[in-house]
């Protein structure tokens, strides 16, 4: 009964928002554009739109450029989603937890997963991209995925054409990101709505705000250095989120992460992300003090999100855990500092519904250092909900991750990403993300797609 009531209240809230906010309806349920509208309002001469529709008996890919339109028939949903799951699972092998697994067994399992990934990525690419290969002559691909494809990083799909520099043979192929910028869209209509809404909007006066390295645990070492009173409370994961705890925070987070695999018999453990601090320092390096704001530790709270003037910044960066919940998309959100300096628990899980209430006219919002996953349902509503939440709040673009990211690797990628955007080159976010991913691909430490392919850009491609 409580669950039914919750869903009923949520439906009523959505109905009320639709009635009072045409912009909400336009972004969450945009009207279907005609072919001419897509070609004139969405596409330029450097872009091609790939829109997928998966069906029980057959699927379709619509390929649209500024001056052409093609329809390609694809296999049924089950076949495509099976390949998508296998591709995703092999990329996620480093995150998988196997009880009683030895170090050697883990190493062997990951090595086999890397080999399997090459096969699955090629097979999926042959299934969903090869039929469109002769149309992929533009530098930028705008992808409207469907179903499980929303969780496949197209950047890591292996296409058969050899690259010119000879790093790989023809049989080995190359990653799609090596030749194309890749931008994901909830729908072509969403991009059209964004452009209409933001046409002529002035840029925010300041450059970058970062919220990073929140406090998740009452035994965090920062309690010893913050000047706070030393508390003798047990650990966060065994009190605030134990199965018997019924605080508001515990309920919200337990519900949000119910479909993930890192909850044990004691509760939920959210590890600190220490490299997010270095990440913040790296991306701040070239910016003057009056153009940047760094919100760390106990200050990285929900209150800071609403009341620290984030609307004055063109780029807003969250370096913390996030959850994309597909079974209950309304439970998707961002985890901020869960305790104040005195060790008092606070409900600082920023849920997607609250994101819709932000005023954030940013050029880009980045969710870095996320804990995300497919959950039990593989539909992508959590991803779409969080992305559209930030777009409704005013963001032109959102960068999110598709799986648990490596803390140190992400720090490296983000430093390059921001340097390409804010440094001398002044690249667009889509182009900067591509360059950062290629840079990781060329680094032996991070060349596996697990480290760089997790981040996808959603929204405005320019």
C-alpha positions as CSV (number, residue, x, y, z in Angstrom):
1,X,0.0,0.0,0.0
2,X,2.8,2.4,0.8
3,X,4.5,1.7,-2.5
4,X,1.2,2.2,-4.4
5,X,0.6,5.5,-2.5
6,X,4.1,6.6,-3.4
7,X,3.7,5.9,-7.1
8,X,0.2,7.6,-7.0
9,X,1.7,10.7,-5.4
10,X,4.5,10.7,-7.9
11,X,2.0,10.5,-10.8
12,X,0.0,13.4,-9.4
13,X,3.1,15.5,-9.0
14,X,4.1,14.8,-12.6
15,X,0.6,15.6,-13.8
16,X,0.7,18.9,-11.9
17,X,4.1,19.9,-13.3
18,X,2.9,19.1,-16.9
19,X,-0.1,21.3,-16.4
20,X,1.8,24.2,-15.0
21,X,5.0,23.9,-16.9
22,X,4.9,23.5,-20.7
23,X,8.7,23.3,-20.7
24,X,8.6,20.2,-18.5
25,X,6.3,18.5,-21.0
26,X,8.4,19.6,-23.9
27,X,11.6,18.1,-22.4
28,X,10.1,14.9,-20.9
29,X,7.5,14.2,-23.5
30,X,8.5,16.2,-26.6
31,X,6.3,16.1,-29.6
32,X,7.7,14.1,-32.5
33,X,9.5,16.2,-35.1
34,X,8.9,15.8,-38.8
35,X,11.9,14.8,-41.0
36,X,12.2,18.4,-42.3
37,X,12.2,19.7,-38.7
38,X,15.0,17.3,-37.7
39,X,17.0,18.2,-40.7
40,X,16.6,22.0,-40.2
41,X,16.5,22.3,-36.4
42,X,18.7,19.4,-35.2
43,X,21.3,18.6,-37.9
44,X,24.2,20.5,-39.5
45,X,26.4,19.4,-42.4
46,X,28.9,17.7,-40.0
47,X,26.3,15.5,-38.2
48,X,24.4,12.3,-38.7
49,X,21.5,11.1,-36.5
50,X,21.3,7.4,-35.7
51,X,18.0,6.7,-34.0
52,X,17.2,3.1,-32.8
53,X,13.8,1.5,-32.2
54,X,14.0,-2.1,-30.8
55,X,11.0,-4.3,-31.4
56,X,9.9,-7.8,-30.4
57,X,10.1,-9.2,-33.9
58,X,12.3,-6.7,-35.7
59,X,14.1,-3.5,-34.9
60,X,14.9,-0.4,-37.0
61,X,17.6,2.2,-37.4
62,X,16.8,5.6,-38.9
63,X,19.8,7.4,-40.4
64,X,19.3,11.1,-41.0
65,X,21.6,13.7,-42.4
66,X,21.0,17.3,-43.4
67,X,19.9,16.1,-46.9
68,X,19.2,12.4,-46.7
69,X,17.1,9.8,-44.8
70,X,17.5,6.0,-44.7
71,X,15.7,3.2,-42.8
72,X,17.6,0.0,-42.0
73,X,16.0,-3.1,-40.6
74,X,17.8,-4.7,-37.6
75,X,17.3,-8.0,-35.7
76,X,14.7,-8.3,-32.9
77,X,15.2,-6.7,-29.5
78,X,16.2,-9.9,-27.7
79,X,19.2,-10.5,-30.0
80,X,20.4,-6.9,-29.8
81,X,19.9,-6.6,-26.1
82,X,21.7,-9.8,-25.4
83,X,24.8,-8.5,-27.3
84,X,24.5,-5.2,-25.4
85,X,24.4,-7.0,-22.1
86,X,27.4,-9.1,-22.9
87,X,29.3,-6.1,-24.1
88,X,28.4,-4.2,-21.0
89,X,29.1,-7.1,-18.6
90,X,32.6,-7.7,-20.0
91,X,33.4,-4.0,-19.6
92,X,32.2,-4.2,-16.0
93,X,34.3,-7.2,-15.1
94,X,36.7,-5.1,-13.0
95,X,33.7,-4.0,-10.8
96,X,32.3,-7.5,-10.3
97,X,32.6,-9.0,-6.8
98,X,33.1,-12.7,-6.6
99,X,33.1,-14.3,-3.1
100,X,36.2,-16.2,-2.1
101,X,38.0,-15.3,-5.4
102,X,41.8,-15.3,-5.2
103,X,43.9,-12.6,-6.7
104,X,45.0,-14.9,-9.5
105,X,41.5,-16.0,-10.2
106,X,40.3,-12.4,-10.4
107,X,43.2,-11.5,-12.8
108,X,42.3,-14.5,-15.0
109,X,38.7,-13.6,-15.0
110,X,39.4,-10.0,-16.1
111,X,41.8,-11.1,-18.8
112,X,39.2,-13.4,-20.2
113,X,36.6,-10.6,-20.0
114,X,38.9,-8.3,-22.0
115,X,39.2,-10.9,-24.7
116,X,35.4,-11.5,-24.7
117,X,34.8,-7.8,-24.9
118,X,36.6,-7.6,-28.3
119,X,34.3,-10.3,-29.7
120,X,31.1,-8.9,-28.3
121,X,31.9,-5.3,-29.2
122,X,32.7,-6.4,-32.8
123,X,29.5,-8.5,-32.9
124,X,27.3,-5.7,-31.6
125,X,29.0,-3.2,-34.0
126,X,28.3,-5.5,-36.9
127,X,24.7,-5.8,-35.8
128,X,23.8,-2.1,-35.2
129,X,26.4,-0.1,-37.0
130,X,27.6,-2.1,-40.0
131,X,24.3,-1.6,-41.9
132,X,24.8,2.1,-41.6
133,X,28.6,2.1,-42.4
134,X,28.4,3.9,-45.7
135,X,26.5,6.7,-44.2
136,X,28.9,7.3,-41.3
137,X,31.0,9.8,-43.2
138,X,30.3,12.8,-40.9
139,X,32.6,13.8,-38.0
140,X,29.8,13.8,-35.4
141,X,27.3,11.0,-34.6
142,X,24.1,11.9,-32.7
143,X,22.8,8.7,-31.1
144,X,19.2,8.2,-29.9
145,X,19.5,4.7,-28.3
146,X,16.7,2.4,-27.1
147,X,16.5,-0.2,-24.4
148,X,19.8,-1.8,-23.4
149,X,21.7,0.2,-26.0
150,X,21.3,3.3,-23.7
151,X,24.0,1.7,-21.5
152,X,26.4,0.7,-24.3
153,X,29.2,3.3,-24.8
154,X,29.2,3.6,-28.6
155,X,32.7,5.1,-28.3
156,X,34.0,1.6,-27.5
157,X,32.3,-0.2,-30.3
158,X,34.9,-1.7,-32.7
159,X,34.4,-1.1,-36.3
160,X,36.2,-3.1,-39.0
161,X,37.9,-0.3,-41.0
162,X,41.6,0.0,-40.3
163,X,43.0,3.3,-39.0
164,X,45.6,5.1,-41.1
165,X,48.5,5.1,-38.6
166,X,48.8,1.4,-38.4
167,X,48.4,0.8,-34.7
168,X,46.0,-2.1,-35.5
169,X,45.6,-4.5,-38.3
170,X,42.5,-4.5,-40.4
171,X,41.1,-7.5,-38.6
172,X,41.5,-5.9,-35.2
173,X,39.6,-2.7,-36.3
174,X,39.4,0.4,-34.2
175,X,37.2,2.1,-31.7
176,X,34.4,4.3,-33.1
177,X,35.6,7.3,-31.0
178,X,38.8,7.4,-33.0
179,X,37.0,8.9,-36.0
180,X,33.8,10.4,-34.6
181,X,32.6,12.7,-31.9
182,X,29.7,10.9,-30.3
183,X,26.8,12.6,-28.6
184,X,23.8,10.8,-27.0
185,X,20.3,12.3,-27.1
186,X,17.2,11.3,-25.2
187,X,15.4,12.1,-28.5
188,X,16.0,14.4,-31.5
189,X,13.0,16.4,-30.2
190,X,14.7,17.1,-26.9
191,X,17.7,18.8,-28.7
192,X,15.3,20.9,-30.7
193,X,13.5,22.0,-27.5
194,X,16.9,22.8,-25.8
195,X,17.9,25.0,-28.7
196,X,14.6,26.9,-28.7
197,X,14.7,27.4,-25.0
198,X,18.3,28.6,-24.9
199,X,18.5,30.6,-28.0
200,X,20.0,34.0,-27.0
201,X,20.6,33.0,-23.4
202,X,23.5,34.9,-21.9
203,X,26.5,33.0,-20.6
204,X,26.9,32.7,-16.8
205,X,29.5,35.2,-15.6
206,X,31.9,32.7,-13.9
207,X,33.6,29.6,-15.3
208,X,33.6,26.5,-13.1
209,X,32.2,25.2,-9.8
210,X,33.2,21.8,-8.4
211,X,31.6,19.8,-5.6
212,X,34.0,17.0,-4.7
213,X,35.2,14.5,-2.0
214,X,32.1,14.6,0.3
215,X,32.1,12.8,3.7
216,X,30.3,9.4,3.8
217,X,31.5,7.9,7.0
218,X,31.6,9.1,10.6
219,X,35.0,7.5,11.0
220,X,36.4,9.4,8.1
221,X,39.8,10.8,8.9
222,X,38.6,14.3,8.3
223,X,36.7,14.2,11.5
224,X,40.1,14.2,13.2
225,X,41.4,17.3,11.4
226,X,38.3,19.4,11.0
227,X,38.2,20.6,14.6
228,X,35.0,18.8,15.2
229,X,34.2,17.0,18.4
230,X,35.5,13.4,18.2
231,X,32.6,11.0,18.1
232,X,32.7,7.4,19.1
233,X,29.8,6.4,16.8
234,X,30.2,3.2,14.8
235,X,30.9,3.2,11.1
236,X,28.5,4.8,8.7
237,X,27.7,1.7,6.8
238,X,26.9,-0.4,9.9
239,X,24.6,2.3,11.5
240,X,23.2,4.8,9.0
241,X,22.5,2.2,6.4
242,X,22.1,-1.1,8.3
243,X,19.0,-3.1,7.4
244,X,17.4,-2.2,10.8
245,X,18.0,1.5,10.5
246,X,14.9,3.6,9.6
247,X,16.2,7.1,9.3
248,X,15.1,9.2,6.4
249,X,18.6,9.0,4.9
250,X,18.8,5.3,5.3
251,X,15.4,4.7,3.7
252,X,16.2,7.0,0.7
253,X,19.7,5.5,0.0
254,X,18.7,1.9,0.6
255,X,15.8,2.3,-1.8
256,X,18.0,4.1,-4.4
257,X,20.7,1.4,-4.4
258,X,18.5,-1.7,-3.9
259,X,19.3,-3.0,-7.3
260,X,23.1,-2.7,-7.0
261,X,25.5,-5.4,-6.0
262,X,27.5,-3.7,-3.3
263,X,25.1,-4.1,-0.4
264,X,26.1,-6.8,2.1
265,X,24.5,-8.4,5.1
266,X,25.6,-5.4,7.3
267,X,24.4,-2.6,5.0
268,X,25.9,-0.3,2.3
269,X,29.4,0.9,2.2
270,X,30.2,4.0,0.1
271,X,33.9,4.4,-0.2
272,X,35.6,7.7,-0.2
273,X,36.8,8.9,-3.6
274,X,40.2,10.5,-2.7
275,X,41.2,11.2,-6.3
276,X,38.2,13.5,-6.8
277,X,40.2,16.0,-4.7
278,X,43.1,15.8,-7.1
279,X,40.6,16.0,-9.9
280,X,39.3,19.3,-8.6
281,X,42.8,20.7,-8.3
282,X,43.8,19.6,-11.8
283,X,40.8,21.1,-13.6
284,X,41.2,24.4,-11.5
285,X,44.9,24.8,-12.4
286,X,44.5,27.3,-15.3
287,X,41.5,29.3,-14.0
288,X,41.8,32.6,-12.1
289,X,40.4,32.5,-8.5
290,X,37.5,34.8,-9.3
291,X,36.3,32.4,-12.0
292,X,36.2,29.2,-9.9
293,X,34.6,27.7,-6.8
294,X,35.7,24.5,-5.1
295,X,33.2,23.0,-2.6
296,X,34.8,20.1,-0.7
297,X,34.5,17.8,2.4
298,X,31.7,18.7,4.8
299,X,30.7,21.7,2.6
300,X,29.7,19.5,-0.3
301,X,26.0,19.3,0.7
302,X,22.6,19.6,-0.8
303,X,22.3,23.0,0.7
304,X,25.4,24.1,-1.2
305,X,23.8,22.9,-4.4
306,X,20.8,25.1,-3.9
307,X,22.4,28.1,-2.1
308,X,26.0,28.5,-3.2
309,X,25.4,30.4,-6.4
310,X,26.0,27.5,-8.8
311,X,23.8,29.3,-11.3
312,X,26.6,31.8,-11.8
313,X,28.9,29.2,-13.4
314,X,29.1,27.9,-16.9
315,X,30.4,24.5,-15.9
316,X,29.3,22.6,-12.8
317,X,31.1,19.4,-11.8
318,X,30.0,16.8,-9.3
319,X,32.8,14.5,-8.3
320,X,31.0,12.0,-6.1
321,X,28.9,8.9,-6.2
322,X,25.7,8.9,-8.2
323,X,23.1,6.3,-8.8
324,X,21.0,5.6,-11.9
325,X,18.1,3.5,-10.8
326,X,16.2,1.9,-13.6
327,X,13.6,0.0,-11.6
328,X,12.6,3.2,-9.8
329,X,13.9,6.1,-11.9
330,X,12.7,8.6,-9.4
331,X,15.3,7.2,-6.9
332,X,18.2,8.2,-9.1
333,X,20.4,10.9,-7.6
334,X,23.7,12.2,-6.3
335,X,25.3,11.4,-2.9
336,X,26.8,14.4,-1.1
337,X,28.2,14.7,2.4
338,X,26.1,12.5,4.7
339,X,27.5,13.9,8.0
340,X,28.2,17.4,9.3
341,X,31.4,18.3,11.1
342,X,30.0,17.1,14.4
343,X,29.1,13.6,13.0
344,X,25.4,14.3,12.8
345,X,23.7,12.4,10.0
346,X,22.1,14.6,7.3
347,X,19.9,13.7,4.4
348,X,22.2,14.8,1.5
349,X,21.1,12.4,-1.2
350,X,20.1,14.8,-4.0
351,X,17.3,13.0,-5.8
352,X,16.3,13.4,-9.4
353,X,13.1,15.2,-8.4
354,X,15.1,17.8,-6.6
355,X,17.3,18.2,-9.7
356,X,14.3,19.3,-11.6
357,X,13.8,22.1,-9.1
358,X,17.3,23.5,-9.5
359,X,18.0,26.7,-11.5
360,X,21.2,25.8,-13.3
361,X,21.7,27.6,-16.6
362,X,25.0,25.8,-17.2
363,X,26.8,25.1,-20.5
364,X,27.7,21.7,-19.0
365,X,27.0,19.6,-15.9
366,X,29.4,16.7,-15.3
367,X,28.7,13.7,-13.0
368,X,32.2,12.3,-12.4
369,X,33.2,9.5,-10.0
370,X,29.7,7.9,-10.2
371,X,28.5,4.6,-9.0
372,X,26.1,3.6,-11.6
373,X,24.8,0.4,-13.1
374,X,22.1,-1.4,-15.0
375,X,20.0,-2.6,-12.0
376,X,17.5,-5.3,-12.5
377,X,15.7,-3.5,-15.3
378,X,17.7,-2.5,-18.4
379,X,15.6,0.3,-19.8
380,X,17.6,3.4,-19.2
381,X,15.0,5.5,-17.4
382,X,17.3,6.4,-14.6
383,X,19.9,7.7,-17.0
384,X,17.3,9.6,-19.0
385,X,15.6,11.0,-15.9
386,X,18.8,12.4,-14.4
387,X,19.9,13.8,-17.7
388,X,16.6,15.5,-18.4
389,X,16.4,16.7,-14.8
390,X,19.6,18.8,-15.4
391,X,18.4,19.9,-18.8
392,X,15.1,21.0,-17.3
393,X,17.2,22.9,-14.6
394,X,18.9,24.7,-17.5
395,X,21.9,22.6,-18.5
396,X,22.7,22.5,-22.2
397,X,24.7,19.2,-21.8
398,X,25.3,16.5,-19.2
399,X,28.2,14.1,-18.9
400,X,27.4,10.9,-17.0
401,X,29.1,7.6,-16.5
402,X,27.7,4.2,-17.3
403,X,29.5,2.1,-14.7
404,X,31.6,2.4,-11.6
405,X,34.6,4.5,-12.6
406,X,38.2,4.1,-11.6
407,X,38.9,7.0,-9.3
408,X,42.5,7.7,-10.5
409,X,41.7,7.1,-14.1
410,X,38.8,9.4,-14.0
411,X,41.0,12.1,-12.5
412,X,43.3,11.8,-15.5
413,X,40.5,11.9,-18.0
414,X,38.8,14.9,-16.5
415,X,41.9,16.9,-16.3
416,X,42.5,16.4,-20.0
417,X,38.8,17.0,-20.8
418,X,38.7,20.4,-19.0
419,X,42.1,21.4,-20.4
420,X,40.8,20.8,-24.0
421,X,37.7,22.9,-23.2
422,X,39.1,25.7,-21.2
423,X,42.7,25.8,-22.3
424,X,44.1,27.3,-25.5
425,X,42.1,25.1,-27.9
426,X,38.7,26.0,-26.5
427,X,37.2,22.8,-28.0
428,X,33.5,22.0,-27.7
429,X,32.6,19.6,-24.9
430,X,31.9,16.8,-27.4
431,X,35.2,17.3,-29.1
432,X,37.1,17.7,-25.8
433,X,35.6,14.5,-24.4
434,X,36.7,12.7,-27.6
435,X,40.2,14.0,-27.3
436,X,40.4,13.1,-23.6
437,X,39.2,9.6,-24.4
438,X,41.8,9.2,-27.2
439,X,44.5,10.5,-24.9
440,X,43.5,7.7,-22.4
441,X,43.5,5.2,-25.2
442,X,47.1,6.0,-26.1
443,X,48.2,5.7,-22.4
444,X,49.1,2.1,-21.6
445,X,47.8,2.5,-18.1
446,X,44.3,3.5,-19.2
447,X,44.0,2.1,-22.7
448,X,41.3,-0.5,-21.8
449,X,37.8,0.9,-22.6
450,X,36.8,0.3,-19.0
451,X,38.8,3.4,-18.0
452,X,37.7,5.9,-20.6
453,X,34.5,4.7,-22.4
454,X,32.2,5.0,-19.3
455,X,31.6,8.8,-19.8
456,X,29.0,9.8,-22.4
457,X,27.9,13.3,-23.3
458,X,24.1,13.9,-23.5
459,X,22.5,17.0,-25.1
460,X,23.8,19.9,-27.2
461,X,26.7,18.7,-29.5
462,X,28.2,22.2,-30.3
